Each structure stands twice: as C-alpha cells, then as structure tokens.
Amino acid sequence: MTSHRGIRRRIAVVASLLTLFLIYHFTFGSVPYKPSSPSSSVKNNARPSSTSSSSKKQPQCPPLPGIEDVLVIMKTGVTEALDKVPVHFQTTLRCIPNYIIYSDFEEKIEGVQIHDAFRNVSPVVKENIEDFQIYNRLSKRGREGLQTQDFADEANSAIGKPNNPGWKLDKWKFLPMVKEAYTHKPEAKWFVFMEADTYYSWPTLLSWLSHFDTSKPHYIGTETQIADVIFAHGGSGFVLSNPAMKLAADEYTERPDELHEYTDAHWAGDCVLGKVLSNVGVPLSFSWPILQNSNIGELDEFTTMFYRRPWCFPAVAFHHLSPDDIRFLFDFEQRRLAKAAKGPLLHSDVFKELIFPELSDVRNGWDNLSDKEQSSLSTFQECQSYCEDAADCVQFVMRDGTCYTGATPRLGSKNSDARSGWIINKIENMVDQAPQCVRPDFGL
C-alpha cells in the first residue's frame, strides 16, 4: 500500500513513466501484437497463430476463487463497440459471473445489454456542454445519428484526440460510471475497470488482489501524472475496493456541479477520477508493471529504466489489443491451464512463451522498435554486423533507411518499411542470467 511520502518519492519516476508512455504512443502510435511467421527465406522459429475461439468447442471455465466478489466494468463507446466488444463474450467475460458494460449509447450487442453511462447525468449538462453533441444525436436518432466524422481516425497528441467527438465525450464517463457501477452491485468487494481493447488474466488478478485488505480503501493502477495529479491510466485497467468506490461515488453525488466544471476544463477522465479519489483521501497504489499500457509487441521485459524490473512481476493486464490479439491471449491462457500451469502468469512467462519464440535472425516487413539511432550505418548488413559486435546490442532494425539498435529485446509489429533482426545467442544469455522467480513479486 503506497503512503503519501512514498508517492512523493516516486513522482520523478512517474514523470519518467509518462515520458515513455508519450514516446511509445505519440511516436509509434498503437502497434498491436499480431503473431505471424517471418518470411520463409529467413530463420523461422515463430509459433503459428492460434485458431479463433469461436471456431472450436469452448473450454470449461477454470476455478476462479473470489471472482464472485468482483464486479468487472467495461467502458466502451458507440463508434467502437460493435467491432471491439463481441470478442469479449467468448473470451475475457465468458467466465465472469458479474460484469456490466457502459457506453455513450444504450443498445444490445449479441443479446448483451450495453448501458448508457450518462442516463442519470443532469439534463442541463447534456444539453449545454458541447462534448455531448454526439450523445444527443444518438439519443434522438440511434445509430442513424452517427456521422462520418465520428469515425475519423485522429493521431494521438499530448492532449489526446481533441477533434474526435467520441474521444471528447469519453472523459465524462468515469464519474457517472463509478456511481452507476456501485449502485449496480454495492456488495462487491472489488470493482475492476477495463476498456474494450484490454485483456485481463483473471487467475493472476485474483492471486494479486488476495494480498489486499478489502475492508480498506484501495485505488490500484498504472501510475500516470498530469500536472500535480497522480492517477491510474484507464486503458491499462484499474481496481477500486468497495470502500474506495463508495467514497468516490458519494463525492460525485454530493458535488456534481463542481465536478462537472472540473471535468469540462480537463481532457482526461481517468485523471478526473484520480483527483476525486485524492480529494477523499485515497492515494494511488502503483501497479506497474503488473497492469500494462502496452501490448505484447511493445513490452520490454528486461528494462532497467524504472523502479521495478518486470521479470518476476505478475502480468495481469495488457492494452491496445485488437480482437485477434484478445483471442490469442485467451487461447494462450487456456493452453497454460490445460498443461496445469501453476501460479500467476509472470512477465518472465510472457517473454519465454510469447515473445522469444517469435524472434529470428532476420524478419522482413517488421519493426522491433529499436530506438538508438546509428546514423553512420547505411545498410542492413552494416546494421546487423554492428549489433553482433556491440556488447550493448541484442536487436536492430533498418527503418526508413536508417539503422536503429536496442540493448533489450522487444517483439514489435508489422511495418512494410522496416526490416528487423535479433542476436539470438545474446538474448538466450540474458534469459539464462535472469532471476529464477522462486515466487511472484507482487510489489507489496
């Protein structure tokens, strides 16, 4: 549990984490992990893609002790829900007894009720705040009220996507969603929040949460900072205990006008929620690297840049995932369960079982996200030779005619303008020298 003094000590670390977050997502954008084999002309040690869960008999639900005390809350929006939500009914939500989905539009998707997060928000707010224009169109005309610009893709910036109507409305969902979810299941011990492109390992989550006292207020998430507010990043998933949830819901009930003004002046709804929780005396418990704002391709499991090394920490949640990525991770966990894998999923398991088997000497049309520019090297062969000889290089890429190298292995993603490679024997040595992870490190 993180003290106020501990939070102050880590502000510099949080700033570094936020910087890395901005670099990843404003430079590379979202680069979803899609397992695929390298070109047949190079070394092929990649695992083939798994088949879709919907094309085979559904496996039995695993034992999930404590899941009956959890309410899972998914946040989505009308412009993405039909594409991103259905996969969860056969994967992440299939074995969850208590879940509820909130959106900016009430509808049913594959027979599952999607709830209007704003149904009890003051009509004055919905009628007079510009951000609610898309919501009001939907309220009058349903999906026929959607316009072409509502689906327009916009590159992320330092303040998100300010020209995207759905994105601007999204920040308003957090506080109403907390209040609605608490009213929906006030006896729940834990409230677990996710987005439609988030995946949770439920056995690992429950193992982690078992170390917390549910009678106390807990606010757990991946630490992020805007100005003087430290908060849990929404897309990475975050968790509130019942007492924390009640405090936030009561605060919103008692001061809606003031908090609506604060939300209107802000740009990030997860930050607004973090400010509310701070105001009621519930500081954030830092969760990195347990809850990730990254997909598998972006992970750096050997990083030493931050206050924790991921290797022996549980891997509970991933973000920026496509429906195929979510199916893949679900099938991966089913295979682990079938092999009677014991204990939580660790980041070391993720590297050994999902990342390392995909690495090869050369991979065409692929960017492994190496970021140290080697401007004097102009060909792929020079880039490869440099990395083979350099002590601090285990991967390299020629991206748009420029050589980049990396000291730690990452998988990356498809990029037709890139060609990547890894120095496999060096990476094998890194794995051999890594800690044995006798027990999970929960960071408590």
Summary of the structure (lengths in Angstrom):
residues: 444
radius of gyration: 22.1
end to end distance: 6.6
largest distance: 66.1
contacts: 1433
relative contact order: 0.14
helix: 41%
strand: 18%
